[in-house]
Amino acid sequence: MGTKMELRDKIALCEGKNFWETKAFPEYGIPSMFMCDGPHGLRKLEIHNDHTVVNASRPATCFPAAVSTACSWDEELVGQIGAAIAEEAADQGVGVFLGPGVNIKRNPLCGRNFEYFSEDPYLAGKLAASFIKNAQEKGIGTCLKHFACNNQEYKRFSSDSILDERTLREIYLTPFEIAVREGKPKTAMCAYNKVNGTYCSDHAELLTGILREEWGFDGLVMTDWGAMHDRIAGFRAGCDLNMPGGSNYMVQEVLAAVARGELAEEEIDRSVERVKKMVHEAVEALKSKASCDYEAHHELARTAAEQSAVLLKNEDQILPLKEGQKIAIVGQMAKNMRYQGAGSSHINPTKLIHPAALLETGVGVEEADVAVVFTGLPPEIEGEGFDRSNMEMPAEEVKLIEETAAKNPNTVVVLFCGAPVETPWADQVKAILYMGLPGQAGGAAVKNLLYGAANPSGKLAESWP
């Protein structure tokens, strides 16, 4: 236990063992810890002994994405979601889950905006703080991301966010500051991009000056997966854990820098202590077998989807629909609703019922009292890793809405998308119900909202043209 750690082992501890785990050093009494994605539900990929990752992640509750929950403006609700995800993390042996994301929606075209709360720094910060505080109550850790000024996916590994001090602090850092001061996350994740010419992983002012010294953050900073730029500068800046593991990135250079006196071993020791603290706290939290009610979480996901829905238009009080009306259901997303975003936050839901399975139908558009079109943005148009080139919906979806409205004056549109879209058809339809990306219980939520069993009380958390 009391063995003094070799320098090479210290450097090794500050990089993951593989994609999701930290390295164990039994000779120093340091266990390993598992982490996984999780801004709106766990994505725990099971690892076999040969460390190949099995494709399907373990089932977990898919809650509405942040684009939706932000529209609830409800700190308590977002806190309940954080607590529920932490319960599932404990149940699945996960010590830290990677979320929430609080990056500002600087441009509506950013492909990953569905994972972030708002264009408003205060709203994003307050919701994140509640999420973190409630999630961490029983010792499971969260990871505030992506720090900082990571506001586009296009060229995200090399882009440089250039901004003056006032803009940086008032807009881009504010949600992080509120989340750190009020939520006290155990970990934070540095972003891929540069800020004013310096990569976030190497940015001493950002990771130490602002985050730790000004805001009092006392946790660990890990890289986004593959975001470490210069490991020597990283240790100096206070970037503690390089993820994913397995590359032994820049180990020789770090050893040489210490030997040359260019990097103090104490700077590595700081990071080692933070990794040890994170791992030991996680192991401690996972000792008590917490209860985890996946059924209750499904119901919470439904409530959250209902509370987050925004009624953008309701002419002639066409909604709520009345029992006994003849309803025509139109559009692919009735049978295959888009309920979550694409990319690293993709969840394998515990259960999933699409709207078409819950809605009585059987009449065509012309003879129906009301036609309901289920539509939005397909996953190939918005997702992690790429930005949208414009705000249009696919031409065939627009055509579907316009043709339906031409045949039936009582047309209602239900929209599933993780970002604002152009709605040139808005004047041709009677009602628009915006669901965002409503999670695995979105189908039941839609039915309750359409028939008035739930009230669409959400308000937009970002501008729509």
N, C-alpha and C positions, 0 to 999 in steps of 0.2 A: 504493500500500500504506500509506504513512505518513500519508495524509490524515486530518485530525482529523474525527471523526464529528459531524455536525450533531445537535443535541438531538432534532429531530423524527425523525431516522433511528434514534436510540437507542431512542426510545419505540416506534417501528415494529418494531425488531428484537425487542422483548420481547412481540410478539404473533405468532402463527403467520401463514403466508401463506394457508393454506386449512385444510381440516379436519385434514390429517395432516402438513403440511410446515412447516418454519420458513422465514422470509424470507431470500433471498440478497441480499447487498450487494456485488457484484463490485468496486465502486469502493473498498471498504474491505478487499477480500480476504476477505470472509465468504461461504462457500458455503451452500447450503440442505441440510437434512437431513430424512429421512423417518422417521416413527414410526408404530407401529400397535398395536392391542390385542394382548394376548398372555399372560394369566395361565396358560393351559394350551394354548397354541398360537397361531400367528400368524393375524391376520385382516387381511391386506394388501389393501386395496381399491385397485384400479388406477384411476389418475386420467388421463383423456384431456386433450388440450391445452386443451379448453374448460373444464377443471376440473369437469366433471360426473363424479360417481363412478359407475363401473360396478357394478352390484349384486353380482354374484358375486365374492367375494374370491378371490385366488389360492389354489389348493389348498395345504394345509399339514397337518402331522400334528396330529390332535386327540388330545391326551393326556387321561387322566382328570382331571376337575376337582378342585380342592383339597379338596372334601368327601370325595373318595375317597382321594387321596394322603395326606391327614392320617391316615387309618386304617392306613396302613402303618407309621407312627411311624418312618420310615426316612429319615434325613437324606441318606444317600448316594444313595438312589433319587431323591429329590426334586431333589438336585443334578444328577443325570444328565439329568433332564427339563429343568432350566434350561439346561444346556449344549446339549442337542439343539435347544431352541427358539432359542437364540442362533445356532447353526449355520444354521438355516433363515432367521433374520433376516439374517445376513450374505449368504446365498445370494440373498435377495430384495431386497437393497439397503436394509435397514431398520437405522437406527443405534441406536434405542432402542425397546424394546417395553414395553408398559404392564402391569406385573405385577411381583411378586406382590401380591395383596390380603391383608392380615393383620387386617382388622377383626374384632373379637370378636363371636362369635355370642351377642349379649346376649339375644335372644328367638328361639325356633325359627321364628317366623312370618316373619322378614325374607326377602323374596323373592330376595335376592341371596346368601343364606348359602352356596350351592353354590360360590361363588367364593372363599370364605374358608376357613381351615383348621379353626379350633376355637373352643370357648368357653374354652380354656385358653391363657393368654397365653404361657407358656413354650414349649409345643409349637408354637404358631403362629410365635413368634419364631425358634426354632431351625430349623424347616423353611424359613422364608423366607430366613434367613441363608445356608443351604446353597444354596438355589435361586439367590440373587443372586450369591454368590461364584463358583459354577461357571459361571453364565451369562456373567459379565463377564470371564472369564479371557482371552479374545482381543480384548477392547476394545469389544464390543457393550454397550450400557447397558440397565439395567433401571429400572423406575419403581415404587417402593414406594408402595402406596396403601391406602385413601383417608384421608389424615391430617387429622383424627382424629375419633374418637367418631362415626363414620358407621355407625350400627348398625340403620338401618331405611330402607326405600324410601318408605314413606308420607310424603308432603310433604317429600321429602328436600331440596328446594331451599330450604326455609325453616325446617325444624325446628331446635330449639335443644336441644342436649345439655347438661343442667345436672347438674353433679356436683362433689363436693368433691375437694380435692387428693389425698387418699390413694387414693380410688377411681380417679381419673383416672390416677394414676401406677402403682398396683399392677396394675390390670386393663387399662385401655384403651390406655395408652402403652407398656406393657411389650413387647408383640410388635414394635412399631416400634423401640423402643430396642435390643432384641437384634439385630434385622435391620440397623439402622444401624451399631451398634458392630462386629458380627461380619461382616456382609455387605458393608458400604460401598457401597450403591447409588449410581449416578451421578446419579439423579434421584429426586425424591419428588413425590407429587401431593397437593395440598390438597383437602379434601372440600367438598361443597356446603353442609353444615349450619353452624350456629353452634355454638360451644362457650362455654358460660356467657355467652351474649348477644352474642358477637363472631363474625362470619363467619370461617371458617378462612382465607380468602384475605387477610383484614385483620389476622390474629392474630399480632402481633409476638412475644408470649411463646411461642407455639407454634412459629412458623416460624424465629425467630431465637434467642430465649432458650433454649428446650428443645432443638430440633433441632440448631442449629448450635453454640451456645455450650456447652451441657451435653454433648451426645452427640458433638460433633466432626464433624457432617455437613458435607462441603465441596462438595456437588453443587448441582444446580439444583432449584428448586421450581417445578413447573408447576401450573396449575389443572386440576381436573377440567373436562371439556368444558362450558363455560358457568358455571363456579363463581366467576368473578371478581365481587366485589361492588363495591368502591370501589377504583379503580386507584391513586389517590393513597395511600390507606392500604396498599394492596398493595405498592407500591414500598417504603414505609417498613417494612413488616413483613418484607420479604424474600421476597415472592412474585414470581418472576422472569419467568415466561412465561405469557401469557394464551392459552389454547386454547379452541375452535378459532380460527383467524385469520379475517380478512375483514371484521370489524365496525368496525375502528378505534375500539374502545370507549374512550370518555373521553379521547381524545388531546388535545382542546382544553382540557379541565379540568386535565390534567396539565401542559400548557404554561403555563397561567395560574397554577397553583400554584407552579411553578418561578419564574415572573416575579415573583410576589408574595413570594417568599422563604419560602413555606410548605412547600415540598418541596425538599430540597437535590439539586442535579444529581448529587452523589456517590452518592446513594441509587439513582439510575437507573443510574449507571456500574457499581455492584456487580452489578446484574442483567445488564447488557450483557456484562460479563466472564464471567459464568456461562453465558450463552447461547453466547457465542463458544467457550468451553472445551468445552461439550457437543458443539457442531457440529463443531469441529475434531477432537476425539477420535473422533467417529463416522466422519468422512470418512477419517481415518487407518486406523481399524479395517477399513473397507470396501475399502481398497486391496488388501489381500492376499486373493486369491480362495480362500476356505476350502473344504475339501471338505465335502459335505453328502450323507449317505446316507439318503434318505427311507425306504428299505426297512428299514434297521437301526432307524430311529426308530419305524416301525410295530411292530417286534418289542419295542422298549422300552415302547411304549404298552401292548402286550399283557401284558408282565411286570408293569408297574405296576398294571394292572387286576387281575391275579391276586394280587399282594402286598397290595392294598388291600381286597379283598373280605372281608366279615365274616360269619361263620357265626353267626347269632343264635340258631338252634335246630337240633338234629339228634337227634330222638328215634329210638330203635331203630337207630341208625346207618344210617338210610335212605340217607344220602349217605356215600361216593360211590356213584353208580349203577353197576350191574354191566353189562359187555358182555353183550348177548343178552337183557337184560330188555326187555319191551314197554313203551315209553314213550309217553304221550300228551302232546302239546304244546298248551297252552291260553293264550289271551290275545293281544291286539293287539301287545304289546311283543315277542313272539317274532319277528314279521315286521318290526316297526318299533321297535327298542329305543330307549329314550331314553338317549342316550349323552353329551349335553352340555346346558348350560344355555342359556336364552334371553336375548338382550340383546347388549351390546357385545362379549361374549367369544365370540360364535358363530363357529364355524370351518367352512370348506369342506374336508372331510377328503380326504386323498390317496386313500384307499380305505375301503370300509365294507362289512362283511359282517354281516348280522343273524343272531341265534342260530338261527332256524328253518332257514336255509340249511345249517347245519352239523350239525343233529341229525336222526338217523334217527327217523322216526315213521310214522304210518299207522294207528294204532289209536285207537279212541275211548276216552273217559275210563273207561267202565264195565269194558271188557275189558283195560285196561292194568295192568301190574304197578305202575307209578308214574305219577302225573299231575303234570306240572310246569307251574305257572301263572306266566307272565311278566306282571308288573304293576308299578304304581307311580304316580307323579304325572305327568300330562301337562303339556306346557310352558305351557299357558294357566293353570295353577294356581300355578306358581312361576316367577319370572323377574325380571329387572331392571326397576325402575320401579314395582313394586307389591308389597305384602305379602300373605301369605295371611290369610284371615279366620279360619281354624281349622286344626287339624292332621289333619282327616279326609282319607281317600282318596275319590275320586269314588264315589258310591253304586253305580254299575254295576260298578266294579272289585271292591268288597267283595262284591257279590252273586255275581260270577263265582267268587271264591275259595270262598265258602260253598257254592255249588251244586256246585262241583267236589269239595270235601271231603266233601259229603254222598253223592256218587256213588262216590267212591274214597277209602278210609281212608288210602291212601299218597299224600298230596298234599304236594308241595314247592312253596314259593313263592320266586320270584326277584324281588327288589325293585329297581326303578330309580327313585331319587328323590334330589334334592339336599339333602334335609333330613329330619328325623325325621317319621314319620307315626304316627297312632293305628293299632293293630293289634288290633281287637276279635276278629278271627278267629284270633289266634295259637294258641289252644288247640285249634282244629279241624284244624290241619295238623301234619305230622310235622317239616318242616324249613323254615327261612327263611334264604335266602342274600341278604345285602344287597350290591348291586353299586355303590350310589351312582350317579354319572354316569361310566361307565367308559371313555369315549373311543372312538375309532374301531375299536379292536381288541377291544372289549368282548364281541363275539359269540364270538370264538375263546377268550377268557378264560373265559367262562361255560361253554363246552363242557369245557374242561380242568378247571375247578373241579368241575363236576357229576360228571365221570367219574374224578376223583382224580388226573389228570395234574398238577394243581397243587393246593397246599394253601391253603385260605382262612385265611390267618394274620393278617388284619387285626384291629384292636381299635378299637372306637368312639372317635372323637375329640370326641364331644358326647353329651349325655344323651339317652336315649330314654325316653319314659314306659312 
